[in-house]
Amino acid sequence: MMISSDSDLKKLRQMAVTGDLKTSKFRSVIWNVLLGSLNHAPEEWIQQRQDQRAKYHEIRQKNILNAEQLQEAEERDNPLSQSKDSKWNQHFRDTELRQLIKQDVVRTNPNVDYYHKPEVQEIMINILFCYAREFKEIVYRQGMHEILAPLIFVLHCDLQAMCHIQEETSICLDPILVTILNPNYIEEDSYFLFCQIMNSLELFYRINDMTITESGQLTNIPATADSPPPASSPAKSFINTTGASTKRTSEIEVVHQLN
């Protein structure tokens, strides 16, 4: 797929909006380009993907305790410790958050069998958990699993189509495409696509008079708290350009902006 000019990108975007990509076997690749997960130079995609996958492995290693770490905690930590440095404390908070996510994931699209495969549910839980830990001002909120679900499904469909071509024909596929659509990295690739979408949707999940605990629960903050949205919030520039007050209100932020 060549993207040689802004007009090509505009054409792809229009095709996506009008639904003309429904039968495309590279739909997830185009989504990545349109959302910025991949740039407009295909010759750089292999390196981009390798960097993104390595970054996700770092995120997983940092946020998901493995058996060795839990064994170390069993030997050194007090299970009742409330210290933020305690592996036991982290384990209990992680378990609570993962259970909160799982409650939604298991109810994803009940009429589609794909979402009820244990391995798919585990991928979704891992992605949403890592997102929650990396973006602590948002964490996990109900409904995020519905945003993630079609991303994984479309990527899965593209992977299946490419595997079918490889099995049934002798066509030599472009090495860039083979790297981008590698079935061994569906979790890693879905994570970054999800993050790109959430960059635009963050505003819809922010509540001005509440904060979120490390276990993923909403809790009230003092009503007198005065602080602007975090720098990562899309609302920041909107508030500054309209002259709206940055004082926190007891509203979902997107409703506050609309009002």
N, C-alpha and C positions, 0 to 999 in steps of 0.2 A: 504494500500500500504506500503510495507516494503522496506526500503533502508538500507540494512545491511552492505554494503561495497562500496568502490569506483567503483568496477566493475558494481554494480547495477546502480549507477548514470551514469556511462559511457554508459551503455546499454540504459537507458532512453534517454540520450542526442542523441544517435545515432538514436533511434526510432523517435525522434522529427525531426531530420535533414532529415531523409529519408521519412517523411510523414506518418509513421506508426501509429501516434496517432490520425489521422483524425476521426476515429470512436470511439475513447475512450470517455467514459462518465465522465472522470475525467481529461480531457485535461488541464483545467485551474489550477487544483491542481498541476499537473506535471510541468506546466510552472512556478508556484510559487516556486517550489523546485529548478528547474534548474536555475532560475534567482536570487535565494537567498532570496525571500520574506518569505519563510518558510525554516527552516533548515532541516537537514537529520534525525532528531529524531521526528517521528510522535507524540510521547507522549507529546511533548512540543508545538505542533501546536495550541492547544486551548488557551494557555496562550499568545502565540505570536499573534494570531488573536485578542484576547481581547485587548492587548496592542496597536496594530496597529489601531484598530477601535477607541479606546479612544483618541489616538494621532490625528487621523483625525478630530474628533469632536473638539479638541482643535484648530486645524488649521482653521476649518470652523468658529468657534466662534471668533477667532482673526481677520480673514480676511473678513468675510461676515457680514455686518451690518444688524442687525435685526430691526424689527419695533420699538421696545422700544428704541434702540439707535438712530434711526432717529427721533423719537419723542423728545428725549432729545436734539438732535442737533437743532431741530426746535425752542426749547425754549431757548437755551443758546448760540448757535453759530451764527455768522454772515454768511449768505449764500455766501457772497463775499470774505470771509476770505481765504487767501492763506497759512495760517499756516498749517504745517504738522500735528499739533495736532487737527485741525478742523475736526469734523465729516462730515460737509458739503463738505469740500474740498476732503476728502476721498471718500465720496459718489459719487461726480462728476467724480473723477478719476476711481473709480470702475465701474461706469456705462459705461464710455468710453471703458474700457478694456473688459468688458463683451460683449458689442456690437461688438467689433472687433472679439472676439471669436465666437460669435453667427453667424456672417456672414459666417464663414467657417463650423460650425457645421450643419447648416441647409442644406448645400450642400453635406453632407456626403453620399456616396453611394446611389445615387438617385433611383437605382433599387431595393433597399432593404427597405421594409416598416418599419422594426424594427427601423431604425435610424430616422424615421420621426414621431415617437410617441413623444408628448410633454414632457412626463416624462423622456424619454431616452435622449432627447436633453438637458433637464435641468440638468441631471446627468453629461453629458459630459461637459457642460459649467461650472458647479461647480468644477469639477475635474481640468480642464484646468486653471480656474481662480485661484484656490488654489495653483496649481503648479507654476503659474506665480508669485504669491505673495511670495511664499516660496523660489523660486530660481530666485532672482532678477537679477542675472547676465545673465540669459537666457530669463526670462519672457515668453510670449507666442509668438511663431513664426508660420507662416502659414505652414500647413502640419502636425502639431502635432495632430490635430483631427483625421487624417488618421491613426496615430499610435495607438491612444486610441481606435478607433472604433472596431477593431477585438478583442481587449482584453475584452471589455464589452460584445460583442456578444458571444464569446466563454464561458465566465462565465455565461451568461444568458442561453445558451444551456445546460450547466452542471446542472444549477439550475432546469431547466425544466425537465431534465431527472430524477433527484433525486425526485422531487415532483411527477412525474408520477409513480415512483416505490412506493413511500409512499402511493399514492392513490389507486393503482391497486393491491398491494400485501400486505401480512402480514409480510414481511421480516423486521426484527429488524435491522435497520441500525446502523453502528458504530457511537457512539456519537461524535467522532473526526470529522468524515465526515459531520455529521449533523451540527456541529458548523462551519466548514470551508465553507460549501456550504449553508449558511443561506441567503435566498433571501432578507432579510431585510437590508443586508449590501453590496449590490452590488456596491454602490458608494464608500464606504470606501475601499473595497477590490480591486476594479479596480484602485483606486488612487495609492496604494502602488506598484501594479504590473507595472503601467505606470511609476512611479518614477524609478523603477529598470531598465527598458528599457532605459529611458532617461539618466541614468548614463553612458551608453555606447554610446548614440547618441549625447551627448552634444556637442562634437567636431564639428558635422555637422551643428550646429546652431549658432556657435560663429563667429562673424565678428570682425576682429582685429581693424579696424579703426572706429568702430561705437559703440555706447552704446544705451541703451534702457531706455526710460523715464518710469515713474511710471504708465503712462496710456498705456504702451505697444507699443510705437512708437519708431522706429529707428531714431537716430540722430547722426551726425558726432561728433567726438572728435578731438582735435588738432593733426595734422599729426606728431608732434614732440614727442608725448607722448611715453615714454619708460617704459613699465612695463610688467612683465611676466604674463602668464595666471594665473587666480585665482587658489588657492590650490585645488579646487574641480575639476579642468579641467583635463581630461585624457591626454591632450596634454603636461602637465607640465613635467611628467617623460620622455616622448618621446623626448622633446626638450633637456632636460638635458643629456640624454644618447647619443644623436647624436651630441651634441655640436652646434646645430643650434642656431642662434641669437634669442633673445627674443624680439627684437625690433618690434613694431607693424608695419604691412604693410597694404596696402589697398586691402587685399584679405580676402576671407572667410578662416578661419583658417585651415580647412581640405585641401583646395587647396594649401595653403602655405606649409603644411606638405608634401603633395604629391610632390610638386615641389622641 
